[in-house]
C-alpha cells in the first residue's frame, strides 16, 4: 500500500497548500499514482487543481474533498497527500489518525516554532496504534543570508523531540506564489530557477526512494 502524508500545521500562512500542490505534480511526473484530498474548508488546493485542469496542463490531477477521509487508502503504490487546516479540527484529527507521516512547513519565526510545538502535542494526543513520522522543514525562509532568523528557526526545529528535521528549505520566492496562481509547479514555471532547485532538494529528501 502507498503512504498517506498529511501536509499540515496549526497556523495559516505556512504554505502547506503550495507545498502539497507542488509535491503532487512532482510525484505524478515520476509516474507515481497520486491521490489528493483537500480537507481544508478554505479549499485552496481544490482551487489550484481547478486552474490546472481548466488550462489543460499535464499531468492532470484530481482532488477529493473531506469525505474521502473516511477511506484515505486507495490501493497499492498510491501516494495520498492530504491538505488539512485547523479550521476543521475534526478533519485534522481524522487525517492524523490514519496517516503514515506528517510534513510540517515552518516559517522562520518564534511564533511558528511555538505553533509547531503545539502541533506536535496535538498529533501525540490522537489515539492510534503507533505515532506517525513527523517531518519539519523551513518554508518561506529569508533569501538574504545576513538575516539569522531562518537559521535560528532551523536550529530550534533540530532540537524538537519527536520530529525529523529536513535540512532542505524553501525560501520566500515569488515563483511559489506564481505557482499557485497559475496552476503550474515551480519546476514547470522556472526549470532552472533557485526555487526549483530548492523544491527538488525537498522532494528528494521526502521521497529518497524515487530518486536513488
C-alpha positions in Angstrom: 0.0 0.0 0.0 1.2 3.6 -0.6 1.9 6.2 2.0 -0.6 8.7 3.4 1.1 12.0 4.0 -0.6 14.9 5.8 0.7 18.4 4.9 -0.4 20.4 7.9 0.2 22.9 10.6 -1.7 24.9 13.2 -1.0 28.3 11.7 -2.4 29.7 8.5 0.0 31.1 6.0 2.6 28.4 6.4 2.4 27.5 2.7 1.1 23.9 3.2 -1.2 24.0 0.2 1.5 25.3 -2.1 3.8 22.5 -0.9 1.1 19.8 -1.3 0.3 21.0 -4.8 4.0 21.1 -5.9 4.6 17.6 -4.4 1.6 16.2 -6.2 2.7 17.4 -9.6 6.3 16.2 -8.9 5.0 12.7 -7.8 2.8 12.5 -10.9 5.7 13.3 -13.1 7.6 10.4 -11.6 4.7 8.2 -12.7 3.6 7.6 -9.2 -0.2 7.4 -8.7 -1.2 10.4 -6.6 -4.4 10.9 -4.6 -5.1 14.4 -3.4 -7.5 15.1 -0.5 -8.4 18.7 0.3 -9.9 18.6 3.8 -9.3 22.3 4.5 -12.5 24.4 4.4 -10.6 27.2 2.6 -10.2 24.7 -0.3 -7.2 26.5 -1.8 -5.8 23.2 -3.1 -9.0 22.5 -4.8 -8.9 25.9 -6.4 -5.4 25.4 -7.9 -6.2 22.0 -9.2 -9.3 23.6 -10.9 -7.0 26.2 -12.6 -4.6 23.4 -13.7 -7.5 21.4 -15.2 -9.1 24.4 -17.0 -5.7 25.2 -18.5 -5.3 21.6 -19.7 -1.9 21.1 -18.1 -0.3 17.7 -17.9 0.0 15.6 -15.8 -3.6 16.1 -14.9 -4.5 15.9 -11.2 -7.8 15.3 -9.4 -8.7 16.2 -5.8 -11.2 14.7 -3.4 -13.0 16.6 -0.7 -13.2 16.0 3.1 -15.5 13.0 2.7 -12.5 11.0 1.3 -11.0 10.9 4.8 -13.4 8.0 5.5 -11.3 5.8 3.3 -8.0 7.5 2.5 -6.1 4.5 1.4 -6.6 3.9 -2.3 -4.6 0.9 -3.4 -1.1 -0.4 -3.9 1.5 2.2 -4.8 -0.8 5.2 -4.5 0.7 8.2 -2.7 -2.0 10.1 -0.8 -1.5 13.7 0.1 -3.9 15.4 2.5 -4.1 19.1 2.9 -5.9 20.0 6.1 -6.2 23.1 8.3 -7.2 23.9 11.9 -10.5 25.4 10.9 -11.8 21.9 10.8 -10.3 20.1 13.8 -12.4 17.0 13.3 -10.9 16.5 9.8 -7.5 17.3 11.2 -7.7 14.6 13.8 -9.2 12.1 11.4 -6.3 12.7 9.0 -3.7 12.4 11.7 -5.3 9.2 12.9 -4.8 7.5 9.6 -1.7 9.0 8.1 1.8 7.4 7.9 3.6 10.7 8.3 3.1 14.5 8.6 5.1 17.1 6.7 5.1 20.4 8.5 6.2 23.6 6.7 7.5 26.0 9.3 8.0 29.7 8.5 11.1 31.1 10.3 9.6 32.9 13.3 9.4 32.2 17.0 5.6 32.2 16.8 5.8 29.4 14.2 8.2 27.4 16.3 5.8 27.6 19.2 2.9 26.7 16.9 4.9 23.7 15.7 5.4 22.5 19.3 1.7 22.7 19.9 1.0 20.8 16.7 3.3 18.0 17.8 1.3 17.9 21.1 -1.9 17.7 19.1 -0.5 14.8 17.0 0.6 12.9 20.1 -2.9 13.4 21.6 -4.6 11.5 18.8 -5.1 7.8 19.6 -3.6 5.4 17.1 -1.6 2.1 17.2 1.7 3.9 16.7 2.8 7.5 16.2 3.3 8.8 12.7 6.6 10.2 11.5 6.7 14.0 11.7 9.0 15.8 9.3 9.6 19.6 9.7 11.3 21.9 7.3 11.8 25.6 6.9 9.4 27.2 4.5 9.3 30.8 3.3 12.8 31.4 4.6 14.6 34.7 4.1 16.7 34.9 0.9 19.2 37.2 2.5 22.0 35.2 4.2 22.7 38.1 6.6 19.4 37.5 8.3 19.8 35.0 11.1 16.2 34.3 11.9 15.9 31.4 9.3 19.0 29.7 10.7 17.8 30.2 14.3 14.4 28.7 13.5 16.2 25.7 11.8 18.3 25.2 15.0 15.1 25.3 17.1 13.5 22.6 14.9 16.5 20.4 15.2 16.1 20.4 19.0 12.4 19.4 19.0 11.7 16.0 20.3 9.7 13.5 18.2 10.3 15.1 14.8 12.8 14.7 12.0 14.2 17.9 10.7 14.6 18.1 7.0 17.5 20.3 6.0 16.2 21.2 2.6 14.4 24.5 2.8 12.2 26.7 0.6 12.8 30.4 0.5 10.2 33.2 0.3 10.2 33.5 -3.5 7.7 35.0 -6.0 7.8 31.8 -8.1 6.0 29.9 -5.3 3.1 32.4 -5.3 3.0 32.3 -9.1 3.0 28.5 -9.0 -0.3 28.6 -7.0 -2.0 31.3 -9.0 -1.1 29.8 -12.4 -1.7 26.1 -11.7 1.9 25.1 -12.5 4.6 23.7 -10.3 7.7 25.8 -9.7 9.8 23.5 -11.8 7.3 23.9 -14.7 7.3 27.7 -14.4 11.1 28.2 -14.0 13.0 24.9 -14.6 16.4 26.5 -13.9 15.5 28.8 -11.1 16.5 28.8 -7.4 13.0 27.9 -6.3 13.1 24.8 -8.5 16.5 23.7 -7.0 15.2 24.2 -3.5 12.0 22.3 -4.2 13.8 19.4 -5.9 16.1 19.1 -2.8 13.0 19.0 -0.6 11.2 16.4 -2.8 14.3 14.2 -2.8 14.5 14.4 1.0 10.9 13.5 1.4 10.9 10.7 -1.3 14.5 9.4 -1.5 13.3 6.0 -2.9 12.2 7.8 -6.0 15.5 9.5 -6.8 18.1 7.0 -5.5 
